[in-house]
Every structure is written in C-alpha cells, then in structure tokens.
Amino acid sequence: MTQHGESAGETVREDDEYEHHGGFPKFAPVAAGPDWPRFVAAMRDLQDRAVSVNVPDDVLAEVSDRVEELVDTLSPYIVPEGQSPSGRAIELPGRGSLLMLPWTIEKFGPEGVRSRGVFRRFHLGGNGAAHGGTLPLLFDDMMGMIVHAYGRPISRTAYLHVNYRAITPLDTELTVEGSVDRVEGRKTYVTARLMHGDTLLADCEALMLELLPGQA
Ligand SMILES: CCCCCCCCCCCCCCCC(=O)SCCNC(=O)CCNC(=O)[C@H](O)C(C)(C)COP(=O)(O)OP(=O)(O)OC[C@H]1O[C@@H](n2cnc3c(N)ncnc32)[C@H](O)[C@@H]1OP(=O)(O)O
C-alpha cells in the first residue's frame, strides 16, 4: 500500500487518506444536544468580552486560569472534522459553529438561501462598523450553502468578489440573500446581497468550482 503522509505520529495509508483527506468530507446534519446552543452562545459572549474589556491584572489572571481549565476539560473530546455538532447543526445560529456569523437561516432551497442576524462586538472593525474581513466570511459560507441547496456537487470558492456599498453596523438586524445565477459545466456563478432593510450594504459574486474526483 502506498504511503502518503503522517498524521498525529501515525502513517496514513492510501485508502485511509482518500477517506479522510483525498475527498471532501461527507457532512450530515446533526441535532445538537440540549446544551450545545447554550455552550456556543456563552462562547460568543466570551469572545465579545475578550475584544471589549480592559481588565485589572488580578481579574485577568484569575479569568485566564479558568479559561485554561476549560481548554483542558474539553481537550479529551477533540474529534475529527465532521464529527462535532459545530457547523452541522443547521437549525442553530451559524450552524452551531463559533467561526460562523451567528445568523439564522430563513430560506434554504434551489431558488436561494436567506439568512438573518447581527454583527456583534466581536466583529468590530473600526468606528462602530463591522470589520471588512467578516463580510467575506458571511458571504463565503452563504455561497457554499446556496450551491448545496441548489443541488450542485461540493464546490470550492475559486473567487469571491465583495463590493462594500455602505458601512455595516453592529448589533443591527440584517439579512443576506443569494442564489445561483448560472451553471456552466463545473462552474457555478452565485450572487448575494447584504441588506439593512432596503439599504444595500454589500453585494458579492462568487465562482464556485465543482471538485474533480480526488480534489480536496
Ligand atoms: C452538514 C449539514 C449542513 C449542510 C448545509 C451546509 C452546506 C455547506 C457546504 C459547504 C461547502 C463547502 C464550501 C467551501 C467554500 C470554500 O470556502 S472553499 C475555501 C476557499 N477556496 C479554496 O481554498 C479553493 C482553492 N483553490 C483550489 O482548490 C483550486 O484552484 C480549484 C478552485 C479547485 C480549481 O482548481 P482546478 O480544478 O484545477 O481548476 P482549473 O482547471 O484551474 O479551472 C477550471 C476552470 O475554472 C476557471 N477558474 C479557476 N479559478 C478561477 C478564478 N479564480 N477566476 C476565474 N476563473 C477561474 C479556469 O479558468 C477554468 O476555466 P475553463 O478553462 O474550464 O473555462
């Protein structure tokens, strides 16, 4: 058997590598346990605090001890990609993933996807506006979901073009909506718009390329 690489100190065989690395992992939706939403919500609050406080040294030392304890408590439960509820609990804000914007999907189908939510203090760029880098994160995840909801095979973003049309406020309910414009062979062209009421904040066009067999 051909040997391709090392993982966590173990040699990975070709058949294992195909299953875990050589193709895109197969994700299945999951119903997260009752405390997962609470855990993720508390972690989001913690992130907000982490970027917004100015803490006395003694308080910070104590908090750091407790955070390090939490990290140690969770460490034995690390699982491979695709096995955590994170990102797979589609009914939760941000699909239950701390990385994703904590937005809730309102519409999900071949005609398009719409999601609603707020940018929080954690997403602050400058002068009260969302950081410019957080919009592509929102759009890129939307593009993946739009392609998925359209029934296209797993595709990767080849490009993502964002036009920033107006300042994106924090703590303000916004919507993002998009759909497939056209499909040309492996290429799916997708567009989406970020709105505050009737005001266009940003729009985005992406080229999503269907993966070839074996492409990751
Ligand atoms: C669990 C329950 C929940 C379910 C509900 C949620 C679902 C949720 C799903 C999420 C699904 C994941 C979504 C991941 C979305 C990412 O964010 S992926 C991460 C970001 N993207 C990447 O890392 C991609 C990196 N790039 C690559 O891997 C490779 O470049 C690609 C994109 C696979 C393409 O490589 P390739 O297959 O070798 O393609 P190549 O032959 O170069 O080009 C093919 C054609 O596309 C054109 N093309 C390629 N790149 C470009 C470009 N940048 N601009 C213009 N044209 C281009 C070429 O010119 C060529 O055109 P033709 O000559 O055929 O006309």
The ligand as a MOL file (V3000), in Angstrom:
LIG
                    3D

  0  0  0     0  0            999 V3000
M  V30 BEGIN CTAB
M  V30 COUNTS 65 67 0 0 0
M  V30 BEGIN ATOM
M  V30 1 C -23.9830 19.3440 7.4310 0
M  V30 2 C -25.2600 19.9050 7.0630 0
M  V30 3 C -25.2000 21.2600 6.5840 0
M  V30 4 C -25.4790 21.3770 5.1240 0
M  V30 5 C -25.6100 22.7650 4.6830 0
M  V30 6 C -24.3040 23.4590 4.6370 0
M  V30 7 C -23.5270 23.1550 3.3940 0
M  V30 8 C -22.2850 23.8960 3.4070 0
M  V30 9 C -21.4590 23.3900 2.3090 0
M  V30 10 C -20.1530 23.9810 2.3810 0
M  V30 11 C -19.4320 23.5250 1.1680 0
M  V30 12 C -18.0610 23.9610 1.2060 0
M  V30 13 C -17.8860 25.3360 0.6530 0
M  V30 14 C -16.4770 25.5850 0.7200 0
M  V30 15 C -16.2610 27.0410 0.2540 0
M  V30 16 C -14.9790 27.3330 0.4560 0
M  V30 17 O -14.7030 28.4740 1.1570 0
M  V30 18 S -13.6200 26.6570 -0.1120 0
M  V30 19 C -12.2330 27.5430 0.5770 0
M  V30 20 C -11.7330 28.6280 -0.3330 0
M  V30 21 N -11.3780 28.0920 -1.6380 0
M  V30 22 C -10.2560 27.3760 -1.8240 0
M  V30 23 O -9.4670 27.1200 -0.9240 0
M  V30 24 C -10.0350 26.9010 -3.2290 0
M  V30 25 C -8.5490 26.8270 -3.5660 0
M  V30 26 N -8.4100 26.5570 -4.9950 0
M  V30 27 C -8.4990 25.3050 -5.4730 0
M  V30 28 O -8.5870 24.3350 -4.7400 0
M  V30 29 C -8.4930 25.1630 -6.9540 0
M  V30 30 O -8.0000 26.3260 -7.5430 0
M  V30 31 C -9.9310 24.9060 -7.5090 0
M  V30 32 C -10.9160 26.0120 -7.0820 0
M  V30 33 C -10.4310 23.5310 -7.0130 0
M  V30 34 C -9.8860 24.9000 -9.0240 0
M  V30 35 O -8.7930 24.1230 -9.4410 0
M  V30 36 P -8.8940 23.2260 -10.7510 0
M  V30 37 O -9.9060 22.1570 -10.5730 0
M  V30 38 O -7.5170 22.7940 -11.0830 0
M  V30 39 O -9.4980 24.2450 -11.7810 0
M  V30 40 P -8.8440 24.8390 -13.0900 0
M  V30 41 O -8.6850 23.6880 -14.0590 0
M  V30 42 O -7.6720 25.6930 -12.7760 0
M  V30 43 O -10.0110 25.7870 -13.5650 0
M  V30 44 C -11.2500 25.2850 -14.0330 0
M  V30 45 C -11.9420 26.4120 -14.7610 0
M  V30 46 O -12.2630 27.4490 -13.8120 0
M  V30 47 C -11.6030 28.6680 -14.1410 0
M  V30 48 N -11.1020 29.2910 -12.9180 0
M  V30 49 C -10.4190 28.6980 -11.9030 0
M  V30 50 N -10.1430 29.6070 -10.9480 0
M  V30 51 C -10.6540 30.7710 -11.3630 0
M  V30 52 C -10.6650 32.0910 -10.8430 0
M  V30 53 N -10.1410 32.3680 -9.6370 0
M  V30 54 N -11.2730 33.0450 -11.5570 0
M  V30 55 C -11.8430 32.8010 -12.7610 0
M  V30 56 N -11.8500 31.5720 -13.3290 0
M  V30 57 C -11.2600 30.5920 -12.6380 0
M  V30 58 C -10.4330 28.2610 -15.0560 0
M  V30 59 O -10.0710 29.3250 -15.8930 0
M  V30 60 C -11.0490 27.1060 -15.7940 0
M  V30 61 O -11.9140 27.6170 -16.7780 0
M  V30 62 P -12.1080 26.8700 -18.2240 0
M  V30 63 O -10.7530 26.8960 -18.8380 0
M  V30 64 O -12.5790 25.4600 -17.9010 0
M  V30 65 O -13.1430 27.6930 -18.9180 0
M  V30 END ATOM
M  V30 BEGIN BOND
M  V30 1 1 1 2
M  V30 2 1 2 3
M  V30 3 1 3 4
M  V30 4 1 4 5
M  V30 5 1 5 6
M  V30 6 1 6 7
M  V30 7 1 7 8
M  V30 8 1 8 9
M  V30 9 1 9 10
M  V30 10 1 10 11
M  V30 11 1 11 12
M  V30 12 1 12 13
M  V30 13 1 13 14
M  V30 14 1 14 15
M  V30 15 1 15 16
M  V30 16 2 16 17
M  V30 17 1 16 18
M  V30 18 1 18 19
M  V30 19 1 19 20
M  V30 20 1 20 21
M  V30 21 1 21 22
M  V30 22 2 22 23
M  V30 23 1 22 24
M  V30 24 1 24 25
M  V30 25 1 25 26
M  V30 26 1 26 27
M  V30 27 2 27 28
M  V30 28 1 27 29
M  V30 29 1 29 30
M  V30 30 1 29 31
M  V30 31 1 31 32
M  V30 32 1 31 33
M  V30 33 1 31 34
M  V30 34 1 34 35
M  V30 35 1 35 36
M  V30 36 2 36 37
M  V30 37 1 36 38
M  V30 38 1 36 39
M  V30 39 1 39 40
M  V30 40 2 40 41
M  V30 41 1 40 42
M  V30 42 1 40 43
M  V30 43 1 43 44
M  V30 44 1 44 45
M  V30 45 1 45 46
M  V30 46 1 45 60
M  V30 47 1 46 47
M  V30 48 1 47 48
M  V30 49 1 47 58
M  V30 50 1 48 49
M  V30 51 1 48 57
M  V30 52 2 49 50
M  V30 53 1 50 51
M  V30 54 1 51 52
M  V30 55 2 51 57
M  V30 56 1 52 53
M  V30 57 2 52 54
M  V30 58 1 54 55
M  V30 59 2 55 56
M  V30 60 1 56 57
M  V30 61 1 58 59
M  V30 62 1 58 60
M  V30 63 1 60 61
M  V30 64 1 61 62
M  V30 65 2 62 63
M  V30 66 1 62 64
M  V30 67 1 62 65
M  V30 END BOND
M  V30 END CTAB
M  END
